[in-house]
Amino acid sequence: MNQNQDAIPHGDPYAIFEDWFAQARLSEPNDPNAIALATATPDGLPSLRMVLLKGHGADLGPDFDHQAGFVFYTNFHSRKGGELAANPHVALLFHWKSLRRQIRIEGPVVEVSPQAADAYFASRHPESRLGSAASDQSRPLPSRQTYLDRVAAIRAQYPQGDVPRPAHWSGYRVIPSAIEFWQDRDYRLHERRRFVADGAGGWTSTLLYP
């Protein structure tokens, strides 16, 4: 039996997201911040991959001028970076199997500030910074050893681990135009509520048939 029987309320979708995300951090065995990120190629073909959410909320803080949204980081020279340059709109999907819940988010993206990108890059483990600096993400790779050799060369260049952020490595803030919450119910009598931004800082919402 599904124990999550509280109805999805109308209200602030950011607050609902925060509540669900907090529960997911307690229940998911790995990467509760993992999201499927959908983009589109210039000719309209879908493109999908997993990324990690690195910021969210109605107020992302001073590095984001206190703007709202959902933040992820990537190499702008990657396939998704090229697709977002051509069509800066995305769809996100969180799926928390332990809670039997999903959240869908749709909207345009804007690049984060250099200050925000610098702050997040500096917070990463030194080995992760090395990996990002050495990677020509999405480009053909002759052999894995080629990549490992590049990592080793940069490690020798920065033995203290203070690798600077590459200029082409930064992030995007998704500005949600719609947020949809999905809750599994017994016998597939699922519950869905979709929030749509009203263009004036508020939200309308409606239940949807499952």
N, CA, C and O of each residue as an XYZ file, in Angstrom:
840
protein
N       0.842     -1.208      0.000
C       0.000      0.000      0.000
C       0.872      1.252      0.000
O       1.915      1.293      0.652
N       0.443      2.249     -0.723
C       1.163      3.517     -0.759
C       0.844      4.320      0.499
O      -0.318      4.606      0.786
N       1.902      4.685      1.254
C       1.701      5.405      2.506
C       1.619      6.912      2.324
O       1.246      7.620      3.260
N       1.959      7.428      1.131
C       1.974      8.872      0.899
C       0.597      9.330      0.429
O       0.396      9.576     -0.761
N      -0.342      9.444      1.347
C      -1.725      9.679      0.969
C      -2.138     11.151      1.061
O      -3.275     11.481      0.724
N      -1.248     12.044      1.508
C      -1.604     13.452      1.542
C      -1.768     13.974      0.126
O      -0.930     13.715     -0.738
N      -2.853     14.712     -0.113
C      -3.113     15.257     -1.442
C      -2.089     16.327     -1.781
O      -1.598     17.026     -0.896
N      -1.768     16.454     -3.066
C      -0.865     17.515     -3.534
C      -1.644     18.825     -3.482
O      -2.657     18.955     -4.170
N      -1.201     19.800     -2.688
C      -2.008     21.013     -2.517
C      -1.732     22.049     -3.592
O      -0.698     22.005     -4.259
N      -2.658     22.977     -3.755
C      -2.325     24.215     -4.450
C      -1.548     25.073     -3.462
O      -1.827     25.046     -2.264
N      -0.580     25.832     -3.952
C       0.234     26.665     -3.072
C       1.472     27.108     -3.812
O       1.431     27.349     -5.019
N       2.574     27.215     -3.095
C       3.848     27.615     -3.672
C       4.564     26.365     -4.174
O       4.956     25.529     -3.359
N       4.751     26.205     -5.497
C       5.393     24.982     -5.990
C       6.834     24.839     -5.520
O       7.330     23.719     -5.389
N       7.520     25.963     -5.262
C       8.885     25.859     -4.728
C       8.868     25.236     -3.335
O       9.747     24.441     -3.004
N       7.886     25.586     -2.524
C       7.785     25.012     -1.182
C       7.447     23.527     -1.247
O       7.984     22.728     -0.479
N       6.562     23.163     -2.158
C       6.234     21.745     -2.320
C       7.467     20.985     -2.789
O       7.760     19.898     -2.293
N       8.193     21.568     -3.757
C       9.418     20.922     -4.222
C      10.396     20.732     -3.075
O      10.970     19.652     -2.934
N      10.598     21.748     -2.257
C      11.553     21.656     -1.149
C      11.170     20.540     -0.188
O      12.037     19.811      0.295
N       9.890     20.404      0.091
C       9.413     19.340      0.982
C       9.679     17.967      0.380
O      10.189     17.076      1.059
N       9.334     17.796     -0.893
C       9.560     16.509     -1.542
C      11.052     16.200     -1.671
O      11.475     15.059     -1.483
N      11.843     17.219     -1.992
C      13.279     17.012     -2.161
C      13.924     16.634     -0.834
O      14.817     15.787     -0.797
N      13.482     17.253      0.249
C      14.011     16.902      1.568
C      13.718     15.443      1.899
O      14.571     14.750      2.454
N      12.527     14.975      1.565
C      12.190     13.572      1.800
C      13.038     12.656      0.918
O      13.468     11.588      1.356
N      13.275     13.078     -0.325
C      14.082     12.260     -1.239
C      15.514     12.137     -0.747
O      16.123     11.076     -0.889
N      16.066     13.201     -0.170
C      17.433     13.137      0.358
C      17.555     12.109      1.475
O      18.635     11.562      1.699
N      16.465     11.844      2.171
C      16.474     10.854      3.250
C      16.228      9.435      2.753
O      16.651      8.471      3.393
N      15.551      9.301      1.626
C      15.091      7.967      1.214
C      15.800      7.391     -0.003
O      15.886      6.171     -0.148
N      16.321      8.271     -0.900
C      16.948      7.757     -2.114
C      18.349      7.224     -1.807
O      19.117      7.905     -1.129
N      18.705      6.026     -2.287
C      20.029      5.462     -1.973
C      21.174      6.188     -2.665
O      22.288      6.215     -2.141
N      20.925      6.777     -3.830
C      21.987      7.455     -4.583
C      21.424      8.680     -5.295
O      20.348      8.625     -5.891
N      22.157      9.777     -5.225
C      21.906     10.972     -6.034
C      20.434     11.396     -6.075
O      19.815     11.343     -7.138
N      19.865     11.812     -4.944
C      18.494     12.318     -4.992
C      18.354     13.565     -5.851
O      17.244     13.932     -6.237
N      19.482     14.226     -6.155
C      19.460     15.429     -6.996
C      19.670     15.116     -8.473
O      19.899     16.031     -9.264
N      19.597     13.846     -8.860
C      19.741     13.480    -10.274
C      18.470     13.840    -11.043
O      17.354     13.581    -10.593
N      18.670     14.440    -12.210
C      17.540     14.826    -13.047
C      17.812     14.430    -14.495
O      18.940     14.513    -14.980
N      16.751     13.999    -15.169
C      16.821     13.816    -16.617
C      16.617     15.188    -17.256
O      15.618     15.863    -17.011
N      17.574     15.578    -18.069
C      17.550     16.887    -18.736
C      17.280     16.668    -20.227
O      18.075     16.038    -20.924
N      16.162     17.189    -20.703
C      15.796     17.073    -22.111
C      16.040     18.391    -22.819
O      15.605     19.449    -22.366
N      16.748     18.309    -23.945
C      16.952     19.447    -24.836
C      16.483     19.026    -26.225
O      15.981     17.917    -26.411
N      16.650     19.912    -27.191
C      16.302     19.578    -28.571
C      17.411     20.060    -29.491
O      18.018     21.106    -29.260
N      17.664     19.293    -30.526
C      18.645     19.684    -31.532
C      18.067     20.827    -32.362
O      16.860     21.063    -32.312
N      18.902     21.549    -33.128
C      18.375     22.645    -33.949
C      17.266     22.227    -34.909
O      16.419     23.042    -35.275
N      17.271     20.936    -35.325
C      16.203     20.494    -36.225
C      15.069     19.803    -35.481
O      14.240     19.135    -36.099
N      15.026     19.957    -34.155
C      13.866     19.523    -33.392
C      13.901     18.114    -32.856
O      12.904     17.645    -32.307
N      15.028     17.412    -32.998
C      15.101     16.053    -32.473
C      15.362     16.080    -30.968
O      16.149     16.904    -30.501
N      14.717     15.194    -30.198
C      14.916     15.209    -28.756
C      16.283     14.676    -28.365
O      16.878     13.865    -29.076
N      16.774     15.145    -27.217
C      18.075     14.746    -26.702
C      17.954     14.706    -25.181
O      17.400     15.626    -24.579
N      18.469     13.651    -24.558
C      18.207     13.428    -23.135
C      19.437     12.863    -22.458
O      20.153     12.046    -23.036
N      19.688     13.307    -21.203
C      20.771     12.771    -20.391
C      20.504     13.113    -18.930
O      19.640     13.935    -18.624
N      21.252     12.477    -18.031
C      21.137     12.769    -16.606
C      22.176     13.815    -16.204
O      23.326     13.764    -16.639
N      21.753     14.768    -15.364
C      22.657     15.740    -14.765
C      22.299     15.836    -13.283
O      21.375     15.169    -12.818
N      23.035     16.671    -12.544
C      22.783     16.842    -11.119
C      22.325     18.262    -10.820
O      22.924     19.233    -11.282
N      21.269     18.368    -10.052
C      20.786     19.665     -9.603
C      21.758     20.229     -8.577
O      22.132     19.540     -7.628
N      22.172     21.490     -8.765
C      23.138     22.109     -7.855
C      22.624     23.394     -7.215
O      23.376     24.087     -6.530
N      21.381     23.709     -7.425
C      20.772     24.862     -6.779
C      19.301     24.885     -7.122
O      18.904     24.492     -8.218
N      18.482     25.351     -6.174
C      17.051     25.427     -6.457
C      16.390     26.344     -5.440
O      16.911     26.565     -4.347
N      15.228     26.874     -5.824
C      14.450     27.642     -4.880
C      13.940     28.948     -5.430
O      14.282     29.356     -6.540
N      13.110     29.600     -4.629
C      12.553     30.899     -5.007
C      13.562     32.021     -4.836
O      13.375     33.108     -5.382
N      14.637     31.771     -4.080
C      15.709     32.754     -3.898
C      17.026     31.990     -3.863
O      17.355     31.349     -2.865
N      17.777     32.063     -4.963
C      19.018     31.306     -5.085
C      20.207     31.984     -4.426
O      21.307     31.432     -4.417
N      19.998     33.175     -3.874
C      21.077     33.829     -3.149
C      21.753     34.928     -3.939
O      21.406     35.179     -5.093
N      22.724     35.588     -3.311
C      23.346     36.768     -3.929
C      24.110     36.472     -5.210
O      24.170     37.335     -6.086
N      24.697     35.288     -5.356
C      25.409     34.970     -6.595
C      24.467     34.908     -7.797
O      24.913     34.942     -8.943
N      23.158     34.818     -7.529
C      22.153     34.744     -8.591
C      21.217     35.953     -8.537
O      20.116     35.922     -9.087
N      21.670     37.021     -7.867
C      20.844     38.221     -7.703
C      19.477     37.887     -7.112
O      18.477     38.542     -7.408
N      19.458     36.847     -6.266
C      18.241     36.430     -5.555
C      17.119     36.025     -6.516
O      15.938     36.148     -6.190
N      17.497     35.545     -7.691
C      16.520     35.056     -8.647
C      16.080     33.641     -8.259
O      16.706     32.987     -7.426
N      14.994     33.187     -8.879
C      14.448     31.849     -8.627
C      14.854     30.903     -9.743
O      15.255     31.340    -10.822
N      14.751     29.605     -9.481
C      14.969     28.617    -10.527
C      15.650     27.369    -10.045
O      15.726     27.088     -8.849
N      16.152     26.617    -11.027
C      16.818     25.334    -10.803
C      18.124     25.363    -11.594
O      18.124     25.703    -12.777
N      19.230     25.009    -10.951
C      20.560     25.243    -11.518
C      21.299     23.926    -11.745
O      21.296     23.039    -10.891
N      21.929     23.819    -12.910
C      22.866     22.723    -13.184
C      24.067     23.305    -13.920
O      24.002     24.404    -14.469
N      25.165     22.549    -13.922
C      26.415     23.010    -14.523
C      26.872     22.031    -15.595
O      26.549     20.844    -15.549
N      27.631     22.548    -16.566
C      28.090     21.695    -17.653
C      29.191     22.401    -18.437
O      29.528     23.554    -18.166
N      29.735     21.696    -19.399
C      30.680     22.235    -20.362
C      29.871     22.826    -21.523
O      29.103     22.112    -22.168
N      30.037     24.106    -21.787
C      29.263     24.743    -22.848
C      29.625     24.205    -24.233
O      28.865     24.388    -25.184
N      30.797     23.533    -24.353
C      31.178     22.936    -25.633
C      30.621     21.530    -25.813
O      30.863     20.900    -26.842
N      29.881     21.031    -24.830
C      29.302     19.694    -24.912
C      28.120     19.693    -25.878
O      27.699     20.738    -26.376
N      27.599     18.501    -26.127
C      26.437     18.404    -27.004
C      25.258     19.199    -26.445
O      24.609     19.946    -27.177
N      24.978     19.039    -25.143
C      23.854     19.781    -24.584
C      24.115     21.280    -24.602
O      23.187     22.072    -24.772
N      25.402     21.682    -24.423
C      25.725     23.095    -24.501
C      25.421     23.670    -25.870
O      24.890     24.775    -25.981
N      25.757     22.922    -26.915
C      25.458     23.369    -28.271
C      23.973     23.428    -28.542
O      23.487     24.348    -29.199
N      23.243     22.432    -28.027
C      21.797     22.415    -28.231
C      21.130     23.574    -27.487
O      20.188     24.182    -27.996
N      21.618     23.875    -26.288
C      21.030     24.972    -25.528
C      21.374     26.330    -26.135
O      20.593     27.275    -26.017
N      22.520     26.435    -26.773
C      22.847     27.677    -27.466
C      21.883     27.927    -28.624
O      21.536     29.071    -28.920
N      21.454     26.843    -29.276
C      20.539     26.967    -30.405
C      19.085     27.085    -29.977
O      18.286     27.740    -30.646
N      18.740     26.446    -28.854
C      17.346     26.427    -28.382
C      17.362     26.406    -26.860
O      17.392     25.328    -26.267
N      17.342     27.566    -26.213
C      17.537     27.633    -24.771
C      16.277     27.318    -23.957
O      15.850     28.105    -23.112
N      15.698     26.156    -24.232
C      14.542     25.680    -23.474
C      14.777     24.220    -23.101
O      15.355     23.459    -23.878
N      14.324     23.831    -21.900
C      14.564     22.480    -21.421
C      13.318     21.920    -20.751
O      12.368     22.640    -20.446
N      13.358     20.613    -20.535
C      12.435     19.940    -19.630
C      13.282     19.108    -18.677
O      14.248     18.466    -19.089
N      12.914     19.126    -17.406
C      13.598     18.352    -16.377
C      12.635     17.317    -15.810
O      11.426     17.540    -15.763
N      13.182     16.184    -15.380
C      12.370     15.165    -14.715
C      13.127     14.596    -13.533
O      14.219     14.048    -13.690
N      12.546     14.726    -12.345
C      13.006     14.018    -11.160
C      12.144     12.771    -11.012
O      10.921     12.835    -11.137
N      12.788     11.635    -10.746
C      12.045     10.403    -10.459
C      12.634      9.799     -9.195
O      13.771      9.328     -9.191
N      11.850      9.818     -8.121
C      12.291      9.256     -6.848
C      11.537      7.961     -6.603
O      10.415      7.957     -6.096
N      12.180      6.867     -6.974
C      11.535      5.553     -6.907
C      11.170      5.188     -5.478
O      10.139      4.559     -5.237
N      12.028      5.589     -4.510
C      11.755      5.238     -3.120
C      10.468      5.886     -2.608
O       9.811      5.344     -1.719
N      10.111      7.037     -3.163
C       8.897      7.746     -2.754
C       7.749      7.552     -3.734
O       6.613      7.936     -3.458
N       8.054      6.954     -4.876
C       7.053      6.751     -5.931
C       6.479      8.103     -6.355
O       5.267      8.308     -6.420
N       7.418      9.021     -6.643
C       7.046     10.372     -7.031
C       7.862     10.832     -8.226
O       8.977     10.365     -8.459
N       7.280     11.761     -8.981
C       7.976     12.430    -10.063
C       7.661     13.923    -10.015
O       6.595     14.337     -9.558
N       8.614     14.720    -10.499
C       8.374     16.148    -10.719
C       8.895     16.501    -12.104
O      10.034     16.185    -12.448
N       8.058     17.155    -12.893
C       8.446     17.649    -14.218
C       8.525     19.166    -14.169
O       7.661     19.827    -13.593
N       9.575     19.710    -14.781
C       9.790     21.162    -14.819
C      10.103     21.550    -16.262
O      10.908     20.894    -16.923
N       9.471     22.610    -16.746
C       9.687     23.081    -18.110
C       9.966     24.572    -18.087
O       9.396     25.306    -17.280
N      10.844     25.019    -18.973
C      11.082     26.454    -19.058
C      12.358     26.797    -19.788
O      13.124     25.908    -20.160
N      12.593     28.084    -19.996
C      13.826     28.554    -20.642
C      14.990     28.529    -19.664
O      14.798     28.439    -18.451
N      16.201     28.609    -20.208
C      17.408     28.671    -19.386
C      18.163     29.955    -19.677
O      18.095     30.504    -20.776
N      18.886     30.421    -18.662
C      19.832     31.521    -18.819
C      21.142     31.089    -18.179
O      21.146     30.300    -17.234
N      22.248     31.604    -18.689
C      23.552     31.280    -18.110
C      23.670     31.900    -16.725
O      23.185     33.007    -16.488
N      24.314     31.184    -15.816
C      24.573     31.750    -14.493
C      25.719     32.752    -14.612
O      26.435     32.767    -15.614
N      25.888     33.578    -13.601
C      26.949     34.574    -13.625
C      28.313     33.903    -13.470
O      28.398     32.803    -12.925
N      29.386     34.556    -13.945
C      30.725     34.005    -13.705
C      31.009     33.809    -12.219
O      31.701     32.865    -11.839
N      30.480     34.693    -11.377
C      30.698     34.565     -9.943
C      30.070     33.282     -9.396
O      30.677     32.584     -8.585
N      28.861     32.982     -9.842
C      28.195     31.761     -9.392
C      28.939     30.530     -9.888
O      29.122     29.567     -9.144
N      29.372     30.562    -11.160
C      30.108     29.421    -11.707
C      31.438     29.229    -10.986
O      31.821     28.098    -10.687
N      32.146     30.323    -10.704
C      33.417     30.230     -9.983
C      33.217     29.626     -8.595
O      33.983     28.763     -8.166
N      32.183     30.089     -7.901
C      31.942     29.616     -6.537
C      31.637     28.129     -6.525
O      32.153     27.393     -5.684
N      30.789     27.677     -7.468
C      30.482     26.250     -7.469
C      31.699     25.421     -7.896
O      31.971     24.378     -7.302
N      32.433     25.875     -8.920
C      33.592     25.113     -9.386
C      34.617     24.971     -8.261
O      35.216     23.907     -8.098
N      34.821     26.037     -7.484
C      35.788     25.988     -6.389
C      35.349     25.048     -5.282
O      36.182     24.552     -4.524
N      34.033     24.795     -5.178
C      33.533     23.913     -4.128
C      33.690     22.434     -4.464
O      33.521     21.583     -3.591
N      34.009     22.122     -5.704
C      34.103     20.730     -6.139
C      35.401     20.093     -5.653
O      36.376     20.783     -5.357
N      35.392     18.771     -5.578
C      36.609     18.045     -5.217
C      37.693     18.339     -6.261
O      37.380     18.437     -7.448
N      38.947     18.480     -5.852
C      40.013     18.770     -6.823
C      40.063     17.793     -7.988
O      40.338     18.199     -9.118
N      39.803     16.520     -7.738
C      39.836     15.546     -8.835
C      38.712     15.804     -9.835
O      38.888     15.602    -11.036
N      37.554     16.252     -9.337
C      36.455     16.585    -10.245
C      36.797     17.810    -11.086
O      36.455     17.874    -12.266
N      37.479     18.791    -10.471
C      37.908     19.963    -11.238
C      38.919     19.565    -12.315
O      38.877     20.075    -13.435
N      39.825     18.650    -11.966
C      40.788     18.173    -12.956
C      40.075     17.501    -14.124
O      40.392     17.749    -15.288
N      39.110     16.650    -13.796
C      38.387     15.942    -14.850
C      37.669     16.871    -15.793
O      37.660     16.651    -17.004
N      37.055     17.926    -15.240
C      36.340     18.886    -16.087
C      37.298     19.680    -16.960
O      37.029     19.912    -18.139
N      38.418     20.097    -16.376
C      39.383     20.889    -17.138
C      40.013     20.085    -18.271
O      40.369     20.648    -19.306
N      40.154     18.779    -18.083
C      40.816     17.937    -19.083
C      39.869     17.437    -20.166
O      40.319     16.904    -21.180
N      38.575     17.599    -19.969
C      37.606     16.978    -20.867
C      37.157     17.903    -21.987
O      36.753     19.039    -21.742
N      37.232     17.409    -23.215
C      36.558     18.035    -24.353
C      35.208     17.331    -24.487
O      34.999     16.539    -25.406
N      34.313     17.623    -23.580
C      33.094     16.834    -23.419
C      32.319     16.671    -24.715
O      32.089     17.626    -25.456
N      31.923     15.429    -24.962
C      31.130     15.018    -26.129
C      31.945     14.896    -27.414
O      31.414     14.461    -28.436
N      33.241     15.277    -27.382
C      34.073     15.136    -28.574
C      34.607     13.710    -28.661
O      34.730     13.042    -27.634
N      34.930     13.222    -29.875
C      35.508     11.877    -30.009
C      36.811     11.755    -29.219
O      37.608     12.692    -29.174
N      37.020     10.592    -28.597
C      38.192     10.329    -27.768
C      38.928      9.112    -28.318
O      38.340      8.032    -28.383
N      40.201      9.246    -28.719
C      40.926      8.114    -29.305
C      41.030      6.919    -28.361
O      40.880      5.773    -28.785
N      41.289      7.192    -27.074
C      41.381      6.123    -26.077
C      41.185      6.737    -24.704
O      41.402      7.935    -24.521
N      40.780      5.930    -23.743
C      40.605      6.451    -22.395
C      41.936      6.947    -21.829
O      41.973      7.891    -21.039
N      43.024      6.300    -22.242
C      44.327      6.705    -21.733
C      44.660      8.141    -22.136
O      45.315      8.864    -21.385
N      44.209      8.550    -23.319
C      44.426      9.930    -23.752
C      43.840     10.910    -22.745
O      44.469     11.903    -22.381
N      42.625     10.610    -22.303
C      41.967     11.463    -21.301
C      42.717     11.425    -19.973
O      42.952     12.469    -19.364
N      43.090     10.237    -19.523
C      43.802     10.111    -18.251
C      45.147     10.829    -18.297
O      45.579     11.406    -17.299
N      45.807     10.794    -19.450
C      47.078     11.513    -19.590
C      46.861     13.021    -19.475
O      47.679     13.724    -18.881
N      45.778     13.511    -20.032
C      45.489     14.942    -19.923
C      45.199     15.325    -18.469
O      45.635     16.376    -17.999
N      44.459     14.462    -17.760
C      44.213     14.716    -16.342
C      45.531     14.784    -15.581
O      45.738     15.677    -14.759
N      46.427     13.828    -15.864
C      47.723     13.792    -15.171
C      48.547     15.043    -15.468
O      49.221     15.571    -14.584
N      48.494     15.512    -16.708
C      49.266     16.700    -17.075
C      48.760     17.940    -16.340
O      49.556     18.768    -15.897
N      47.438     18.069    -16.208
C      46.894     19.216    -15.496
C      47.163     19.083    -13.999
O      47.403     20.082    -13.320
N      47.124     17.863    -13.484
C      47.441     17.646    -12.071
C      48.877     18.087    -11.776
O      49.142     18.682    -10.731
N      49.797     17.797    -12.692
C      51.185     18.218    -12.508
C      51.320     19.736    -12.565
O      52.181     20.319    -11.906
N      50.461     20.364    -13.359
C      50.494     21.815    -13.494
C      49.936     22.510    -12.251
O      50.361     23.609    -11.896
N      48.969     21.843    -11.592
C      48.332     22.410    -10.402
C      48.429     21.396     -9.261
O      47.418     20.802     -8.884
N      49.614     21.188     -8.709
C      49.797     20.149     -7.687
C      49.009     20.412     -6.409
O      48.756     19.479     -5.648
N      48.618     21.653     -6.155
C      47.815     21.964     -4.967
C      46.312     21.781     -5.212
O      45.497     21.978     -4.311
N      45.969     21.411     -6.419
C      44.562     21.170     -6.737
C      43.756     22.409     -7.046
O      42.536     22.328     -7.195
N      44.413     23.571     -7.148
C      43.700     24.829     -7.375
C      43.481     25.077     -8.864
O      43.900     26.102     -9.400
N      42.830     24.139     -9.516
C      42.572     24.234    -10.959
C      41.551     25.348    -11.203
O      40.480     25.323    -10.597
N      41.844     26.321    -12.066
C      40.861     27.379    -12.332
C      39.723     26.864    -13.205
O      39.882     25.910    -13.967
N      38.592     27.509    -13.078
C      37.435     27.132    -13.897
C      37.700     27.461    -15.363
O      38.029     28.603    -15.684
N      37.561     26.476    -16.267
C      37.672     26.792    -17.696
C      36.582     27.767    -18.114
O      35.462     27.706    -17.607
N      36.901     28.656    -19.026
C      35.938     29.686    -19.443
C      34.678     29.083    -20.057
O      33.607     29.686    -19.994
N      34.802     27.888    -20.652
C      33.655     27.250    -21.299
C      32.902     26.316    -20.364
O      32.003     25.600    -20.805
N      33.252     26.310    -19.079
C      32.552     25.468    -18.098
C      31.770     26.389    -17.177
O      32.358     27.209    -16.471
N      30.461     26.261    -17.180
C      29.625     27.147    -16.382
C      28.292     26.461    -16.119
O      28.212     25.233    -16.109
N      27.264     27.240    -15.909
C      25.988     26.643    -15.555
C      24.815     27.364    -16.178
O      24.958     28.411    -16.810
N      23.646     26.770    -15.980
C      22.394     27.327    -16.458
C      21.394     27.376    -15.308
O      21.369     26.506    -14.438
N      20.585     28.405    -15.333
C      19.445     28.497    -14.414
C      18.177     28.283    -15.223
O      17.897     29.022    -16.167
N      17.418     27.269    -14.845
C      16.139     27.001    -15.492
C      15.085     27.871    -14.816
O      14.919     27.821    -13.597
N      14.382     28.660    -15.605
C      13.310     29.520    -15.105
C      11.994     28.798    -15.392
O      11.538     28.797    -16.535
N      11.383     28.194    -14.395
C      10.245     27.326    -14.698
C       9.013     28.093    -15.158
O       8.577     29.047    -14.512
N       8.468     27.665    -16.273
C       7.167     28.158    -16.709
C       6.065     27.207    -16.284
O       4.895     27.586    -16.232
N       6.443     25.952    -15.974
C       5.474     24.961    -15.493
C       6.208     23.954    -14.603
O       7.344     23.571    -14.882
N       5.539     23.539    -13.536
C       6.052     22.516    -12.628
C       4.903     21.558    -12.340
O       3.825     21.972    -11.914
N       5.145     20.278    -12.576
C       4.093     19.283    -12.376
C       4.549     18.227    -11.375
O       5.635     17.662    -11.502
N       3.708     17.971    -10.384
C       3.976     16.977     -9.348
C       3.109     15.740     -9.603
O       1.916     15.842     -9.888
N       3.742     14.578     -9.492
C       3.063     13.299     -9.745
C       3.299     12.380     -8.556
O       4.436     12.154     -8.144
N       2.209     11.853     -8.013
C       2.289     10.940     -6.877
C       1.636      9.613     -7.238
O       0.482      9.569     -7.663
N       2.387      8.543     -7.064
C       1.832      7.212     -7.283
C       0.711      6.950     -6.280
O       0.823      7.290     -5.102
N      -0.355      6.348     -6.760
C      -1.444      5.901     -5.897
C      -1.750      4.439     -6.194
O      -1.418      3.928     -7.263
N      -2.380      3.780     -5.243
C      -2.712      2.374     -5.417
C      -3.607      2.172     -6.634
O      -4.442      3.014     -6.965
N      -3.409      1.034     -7.289
C      -4.208      0.619     -8.445
C      -4.122      1.624     -9.592
O      -5.039      1.735    -10.406
N      -3.008      2.354     -9.644
C      -2.727      3.311    -10.702
C      -3.721      4.474    -10.741
O      -3.915      5.098    -11.784
N      -4.346      4.758     -9.598
C      -5.206      5.935     -9.486
C      -4.335      7.119     -9.047
O      -4.545      7.717     -7.992
N      -3.353      7.431     -9.895
C      -2.323      8.390     -9.530
C      -2.888      9.807     -9.405
O      -4.004     10.096     -9.837
N      -2.073     10.682     -8.795
C      -2.462     12.075     -8.612
C      -1.444     12.982     -9.286
O      -0.236     12.797     -9.136
N      -1.942     13.959    -10.028
C      -1.084     14.921    -10.722
C      -1.612     16.333    -10.484
O      -2.818     16.571    -10.557
N      -0.717     17.256    -10.202
C      -1.073     18.675    -10.148
C      -0.029     19.449    -10.936
O       1.173     19.291    -10.723
N      -0.502     20.286    -11.847
C       0.373     21.081    -12.709
C       0.238     22.553    -12.355
O      -0.864     23.102    -12.333
N       1.373     23.185    -12.079
C       1.445     24.620    -11.819
C       1.961     25.325    -13.077
O       2.892     24.841    -13.720
N       1.372     26.442    -13.420
C       1.800     27.249    -14.565
C       2.036     28.676    -14.084
O       1.181     29.266    -13.424
N       3.205     29.228    -14.421
C       3.519     30.604    -14.035
C       2.549     31.557    -14.712
O       2.249     31.421    -15.898
N       2.061     32.528    -13.938
C       1.049     33.439    -14.485
C       1.641     34.698    -15.098
O       0.898     35.560    -15.567
N       2.991     34.824    -15.104
C       3.641     35.974    -15.698
C       3.711     37.189    -14.798
O       4.262     38.219    -15.185
N       3.154     37.081    -13.592
C       3.169     38.202    -12.649
C       3.773     37.794    -11.312
O       3.548     38.441    -10.289
N       4.544     36.708    -11.338
C       5.185     36.238    -10.120
C       4.388     35.217     -9.338
O       4.836     34.756     -8.288
N       3.221     34.858     -9.827
C       2.388     33.875     -9.154
C       2.191     32.625     -9.989
O       2.819     32.450    -11.033
N       1.309     31.759     -9.514
C       1.080     30.467    -10.166
C      -0.413     30.150    -10.171
O      -1.137     30.447     -9.221
N      -0.843     29.544    -11.260
C      -2.136     28.870    -11.270
C      -1.855     27.368    -11.227
O      -0.765     26.925    -11.589
N      -2.837     26.596    -10.787
C      -2.613     25.150    -10.775
C      -3.935     24.430    -10.999
O      -5.014     24.966    -10.745
N      -3.816     23.218    -11.476
C      -4.987     22.369    -11.659
C      -4.569     20.924    -11.511
O      -3.439     20.554    -11.830
N      -5.491     20.108    -11.026
C      -5.281     18.673    -11.050
C      -5.435     18.173    -12.478
O      -6.189     18.751    -13.261
N      -4.730     17.107    -12.820
C      -4.809     16.484    -14.137
C      -5.228     15.024    -13.963
O      -4.877     14.373    -12.979
N      -5.980     14.531    -14.932
C      -6.237     13.095    -14.935
C      -4.896     12.354    -15.046
O      -4.001     12.800    -15.764
N      -4.755     11.230    -14.342
C      -3.487     10.484    -14.440
C      -3.376      9.743    -15.765
O      -2.377      9.067    -16.013
